[in-house]
Amino acid sequence: MDDPLVALAREAQAKAYAPYSGYRVGAALEADDGRLFSGCNVENASYGLSICAERAAVAAAVSQGATRYRRLVVVTDSDPPASPCGACRQVLAEFGLDLEILAVGPTGEHSWRLGALLPDAFVSERLTSRRPAN
């Protein structure tokens, strides 16, 4: 049986804007309430301004009020399949380290929990309120 989240990530990958690297990425995110969101990478001539597919999917979800997620699928043409980059891992950590991540490539797939990809993550619990002494 085909996974609808993988199919949605593949659809997003087909829409990727990658004129500089040619590295097309699609991502699909499943919210706790069952809604699905997708995103693709969008490159820019100023490379640092490019947007990863995973962060595009998170932005789509948040813009629709979804901030709790079950699964993320990332589709690339990499073999073995590529995991999210460090910046995407940090953005995803904002919403929970128990997120299941499935990376899908042309000949296989690999899965992790976000916490395994980003050990000792910097999360909101690490922030402390510091007030100047009176």
Backbone as CSV, one residue per row, in Angstrom:
resi,resn,N_x,N_y,N_z,CA_x,CA_y,CA_z,C_x,C_y,C_z
1,MET,0.842,-1.182,0.000,0.000,0.000,0.000,0.888,1.246,0.000
2,ASP,0.549,2.212,-0.825,1.318,3.446,-0.914,0.996,4.355,0.261
3,ASP,2.015,5.015,0.765,1.879,5.947,1.867,1.502,7.311,1.302
4,PRO,0.350,7.891,1.690,-0.057,9.182,1.143,0.924,10.309,1.484
5,LEU,1.642,10.184,2.587,2.615,11.214,2.948,3.819,11.170,2.006
6,VAL,4.230,9.965,1.606,5.320,9.834,0.632,4.863,10.385,-0.716
7,ALA,3.653,10.079,-1.113,3.123,10.578,-2.390,3.069,12.109,-2.398
8,LEU,2.659,12.694,-1.282,2.588,14.149,-1.195,3.984,14.771,-1.256
9,ALA,4.952,14.141,-0.611,6.338,14.638,-0.662,6.897,14.538,-2.076
10,ARG,6.564,13.472,-2.790,7.011,13.339,-4.187,6.397,14.430,-5.070
11,GLU,5.116,14.731,-4.839,4.467,15.815,-5.591,5.173,17.141,-5.322
12,ALA,5.517,17.380,-4.077,6.210,18.617,-3.725,7.588,18.657,-4.371
13,GLN,8.290,17.523,-4.380,9.618,17.466,-4.984,9.555,17.874,-6.457
14,ALA,8.513,17.464,-7.141,8.366,17.794,-8.563,8.217,19.300,-8.785
15,LYS,7.816,20.031,-7.750,7.624,21.481,-7.860,8.820,22.272,-7.356
16,ALA,9.864,21.592,-6.884,11.026,22.278,-6.313,11.633,23.251,-7.322
17,TYR,12.133,24.355,-6.791,12.811,25.359,-7.602,14.296,25.265,-7.257
18,ALA,15.039,24.548,-8.084,16.451,24.273,-7.796,17.334,24.522,-9.016
19,PRO,17.320,25.749,-9.572,18.090,26.015,-10.787,19.605,26.039,-10.570
20,TYR,20.066,26.163,-9.339,21.507,26.273,-9.085,22.127,24.929,-8.751
21,SER,21.510,24.177,-7.881,22.084,22.889,-7.475,21.505,21.723,-8.256
22,GLY,20.285,21.869,-8.754,19.608,20.752,-9.386,19.152,19.695,-8.377
23,TYR,19.305,19.985,-7.094,18.970,19.040,-6.015,17.560,19.340,-5.533
24,ARG,16.613,18.559,-6.037,15.200,18.783,-5.765,14.776,17.984,-4.539
25,VAL,14.114,18.671,-3.608,13.678,18.050,-2.361,12.205,18.351,-2.141
26,GLY,11.481,17.331,-1.725,10.083,17.495,-1.333,9.902,16.996,0.079
27,ALA,9.044,17.641,0.827,8.765,17.227,2.198,7.262,17.254,2.431
28,ALA,6.818,16.347,3.271,5.412,16.320,3.670,5.357,16.045,5.163
29,LEU,4.500,16.776,5.829,4.399,16.754,7.272,2.981,16.369,7.659
30,GLU,2.861,15.417,8.571,1.551,15.011,9.070,1.363,15.585,10.463
31,ALA,0.318,16.388,10.631,0.002,16.974,11.932,-0.694,15.936,12.804
32,ASP,-0.689,16.179,14.106,-1.353,15.275,15.041,-2.838,15.108,14.740
33,ASP,-3.453,16.127,14.144,-4.880,16.041,13.826,-5.146,15.380,12.472
34,GLY,-4.086,14.885,11.814,-4.236,14.174,10.551,-4.078,15.023,9.305
35,ARG,-4.051,16.332,9.447,-3.869,17.177,8.263,-2.466,17.001,7.712
36,LEU,-2.332,17.147,6.394,-1.055,16.991,5.712,-0.635,18.318,5.082
37,PHE,0.659,18.580,5.162,1.224,19.811,4.616,2.478,19.452,3.841
38,SER,2.757,20.205,2.798,3.951,19.902,2.009,4.756,21.153,1.736
39,GLY,5.989,20.920,1.302,6.866,22.006,0.927,7.967,21.479,0.028
40,CYS,8.574,22.370,-0.710,9.699,22.007,-1.564,10.811,23.014,-1.348
41,ASN,12.022,22.654,-1.767,13.107,23.616,-1.647,12.941,24.711,-2.697
42,VAL,13.328,25.922,-2.299,13.258,27.085,-3.169,14.617,27.763,-3.089
43,GLU,15.408,27.609,-4.145,16.754,28.179,-4.152,16.712,29.647,-4.551
44,ASN,17.821,30.328,-4.251,17.950,31.745,-4.533,19.366,32.002,-5.010
45,ALA,19.540,32.974,-5.886,20.881,33.312,-6.364,21.803,33.681,-5.204
46,SER,21.246,34.239,-4.141,21.981,34.467,-2.899,21.751,33.218,-2.055
47,TYR,22.628,32.241,-2.217,22.406,30.884,-1.703,21.890,30.814,-0.277
48,GLY,22.369,31.669,0.590,21.949,31.636,1.985,20.475,31.926,2.191
49,LEU,19.836,32.495,1.201,18.414,32.815,1.295,17.519,31.687,0.786
50,SER,18.117,30.588,0.370,17.331,29.444,-0.081,16.529,28.872,1.081
51,ILE,15.424,28.232,0.749,14.534,27.639,1.752,14.499,26.135,1.532
52,CYS,14.723,25.393,2.582,14.657,23.924,2.505,13.203,23.466,2.481
53,ALA,12.979,22.311,1.908,11.636,21.752,1.806,11.012,21.516,3.174
54,GLU,11.820,21.039,4.124,11.293,20.741,5.459,10.772,22.010,6.129
55,ARG,11.545,23.102,6.026,11.108,24.360,6.637,9.911,24.944,5.894
56,ALA,9.839,24.740,4.588,8.665,25.191,3.828,7.418,24.445,4.291
57,ALA,7.542,23.151,4.565,6.405,22.367,5.051,5.980,22.832,6.444
58,VAL,6.953,23.110,7.306,6.636,23.614,8.644,5.915,24.956,8.532
59,ALA,6.401,25.844,7.678,5.758,27.148,7.512,4.319,26.986,7.013
60,ALA,4.108,26.066,6.089,2.746,25.820,5.592,1.848,25.321,6.720
61,ALA,2.370,24.429,7.551,1.579,23.882,8.660,1.262,24.957,9.690
62,VAL,2.270,25.691,10.095,2.068,26.723,11.114,1.089,27.787,10.611
63,SER,1.177,28.127,9.321,0.268,29.149,8.779,-1.190,28.688,8.812
64,GLN,-1.397,27.385,8.955,-2.750,26.839,9.052,-3.090,26.417,10.483
65,GLY,-2.245,26.828,11.446,-2.533,26.576,12.852,-2.067,25.236,13.392
66,ALA,-1.299,24.482,12.631,-0.824,23.163,13.083,0.598,23.292,13.634
67,THR,0.769,22.931,14.901,2.092,23.014,15.523,2.486,21.722,16.242
68,ARG,1.695,20.680,16.092,2.042,19.371,16.672,2.043,18.354,15.526
69,TYR,3.151,17.606,15.416,3.338,16.748,14.249,3.649,15.310,14.638
70,ARG,3.224,14.390,13.753,3.498,12.958,13.920,4.699,12.507,13.094
71,ARG,4.638,12.851,11.798,5.634,12.323,10.858,6.035,13.364,9.842
72,LEU,7.278,13.208,9.378,7.801,14.019,8.283,8.422,13.071,7.276
73,VAL,8.084,13.249,6.013,8.721,12.493,4.936,9.522,13.472,4.091
74,VAL,10.768,13.102,3.800,11.647,13.903,2.957,12.042,13.039,1.764
75,VAL,11.774,13.520,0.554,12.085,12.781,-0.664,13.187,13.515,-1.424
76,THR,14.238,12.770,-1.769,15.333,13.305,-2.576,15.714,12.265,-3.620
77,ASP,16.641,12.634,-4.487,17.190,11.677,-5.441,18.512,11.116,-4.940
78,SER,18.815,11.319,-3.663,20.058,10.832,-3.062,19.955,9.347,-2.719
79,ASP,21.052,8.657,-2.882,21.122,7.250,-2.525,22.425,7.030,-1.762
80,PRO,22.395,6.826,-0.472,21.225,6.624,0.381,20.436,7.922,0.575
81,PRO,19.201,7.790,1.053,18.343,8.966,1.233,18.953,9.975,2.202
82,ALA,18.678,11.241,1.967,19.247,12.318,2.782,18.358,12.646,3.971
83,SER,18.988,12.884,5.101,18.269,13.350,6.286,18.172,14.875,6.243
84,PRO,17.318,15.472,7.069,17.227,16.940,7.105,18.556,17.569,7.519
85,CYS,18.825,18.752,6.989,20.041,19.481,7.352,19.946,19.962,8.802
86,GLY,21.036,20.475,9.309,21.075,20.928,10.689,20.088,22.039,10.991
87,ALA,19.960,23.000,10.071,19.014,24.095,10.297,17.582,23.568,10.370
88,CYS,17.250,22.640,9.500,15.901,22.066,9.521,15.674,21.255,10.796
89,ARG,16.689,20.538,11.238,16.568,19.783,12.484,16.245,20.716,13.638
90,GLN,16.924,21.859,13.688,16.675,22.811,14.773,15.267,23.390,14.683
91,VAL,14.808,23.738,13.497,13.453,24.264,13.339,12.433,23.210,13.752
92,LEU,12.632,21.973,13.336,11.712,20.897,13.704,11.705,20.654,15.208
93,ALA,12.852,20.814,15.859,12.952,20.590,17.312,12.048,21.535,18.083
94,GLU,11.749,22.678,17.528,10.842,23.630,18.178,9.489,22.990,18.467
95,PHE,9.132,21.972,17.687,7.808,21.373,17.778,7.827,19.959,18.366
96,GLY,8.983,19.486,18.801,9.044,18.197,19.490,10.081,17.257,18.922
97,LEU,10.840,16.655,19.811,11.940,15.769,19.406,11.495,14.343,19.097
98,ASP,10.230,14.030,19.337,9.755,12.672,19.082,9.243,12.483,17.654
99,LEU,9.379,13.490,16.828,8.905,13.438,15.447,9.564,12.285,14.694
100,GLU,8.755,11.491,14.030,9.268,10.409,13.173,9.618,11.005,11.819
101,ILE,10.830,10.727,11.349,11.296,11.244,10.062,11.610,10.066,9.150
102,LEU,11.061,10.102,7.960,11.322,9.079,6.955,11.966,9.754,5.756
103,ALA,13.183,9.336,5.418,13.871,9.830,4.223,13.722,8.786,3.135
104,VAL,13.295,9.218,1.964,13.036,8.311,0.843,13.920,8.713,-0.331
105,GLY,14.642,7.749,-0.860,15.480,7.960,-2.029,15.034,7.062,-3.152
106,PRO,15.803,7.001,-4.231,15.392,6.214,-5.397,15.358,4.709,-5.149
107,THR,16.183,4.209,-4.250,16.225,2.752,-4.063,15.990,2.312,-2.626
108,GLY,15.663,3.220,-1.753,15.451,2.812,-0.372,14.979,3.948,0.496
109,GLU,14.865,3.629,1.772,14.427,4.626,2.738,15.096,4.357,4.074
110,HIS,15.091,5.381,4.910,15.667,5.275,6.245,14.832,6.131,7.181
111,SER,14.689,5.698,8.425,13.889,6.484,9.364,14.634,6.706,10.670
112,TRP,14.264,7.787,11.322,14.831,8.171,12.610,13.743,8.870,13.419
113,ARG,14.015,9.071,14.686,13.302,10.041,15.518,14.170,11.291,15.504
114,LEU,13.542,12.451,15.510,14.290,13.698,15.454,15.320,13.779,16.577
115,GLY,14.971,13.324,17.771,15.900,13.376,18.890,17.193,12.631,18.631
116,ALA,17.143,11.587,17.822,18.361,10.836,17.474,19.221,11.616,16.483
117,LEU,18.585,12.428,15.643,19.326,13.237,14.670,19.873,14.526,15.281
118,LEU,19.281,14.941,16.395,19.689,16.190,17.033,19.817,15.965,18.543
119,PRO,20.838,15.199,18.937,20.994,14.932,20.376,21.350,16.215,21.133
120,ASP,20.912,16.278,22.364,21.181,17.435,23.223,20.729,18.730,22.549
121,ALA,19.535,18.680,21.983,18.988,19.791,21.207,18.795,21.045,22.042
122,PHE,18.931,22.174,21.393,18.617,23.454,22.023,17.121,23.674,21.854
123,VAL,16.383,23.549,22.946,14.925,23.696,22.914,14.496,24.718,23.958
124,SER,13.239,25.084,23.935,12.739,26.167,24.783,12.979,25.920,26.269
125,GLU,13.011,24.670,26.688,13.244,24.367,28.096,14.620,24.834,28.560
126,ARG,15.522,25.051,27.632,16.873,25.514,27.979,16.944,27.029,28.172
127,LEU,15.907,27.714,27.740,15.893,29.165,27.910,15.564,29.496,29.360
128,THR,16.238,30.452,29.885,15.934,30.885,31.246,15.648,32.375,31.224
129,SER,14.803,32.760,32.100,14.484,34.183,32.208,15.541,34.830,33.093
130,ARG,16.226,35.777,32.536,17.264,36.482,33.296,16.835,37.932,33.444
131,ARG,16.702,38.320,34.674,16.335,39.719,34.953,17.500,40.370,35.667
132,PRO,17.720,41.626,35.352,18.804,42.321,36.043,18.526,42.400,37.548
133,ALA,19.590,42.263,38.316,19.455,42.379,39.767,19.094,43.809,40.133
134,ASN,18.199,43.977,41.086,17.806,45.318,41.541,18.720,45.815,42.613
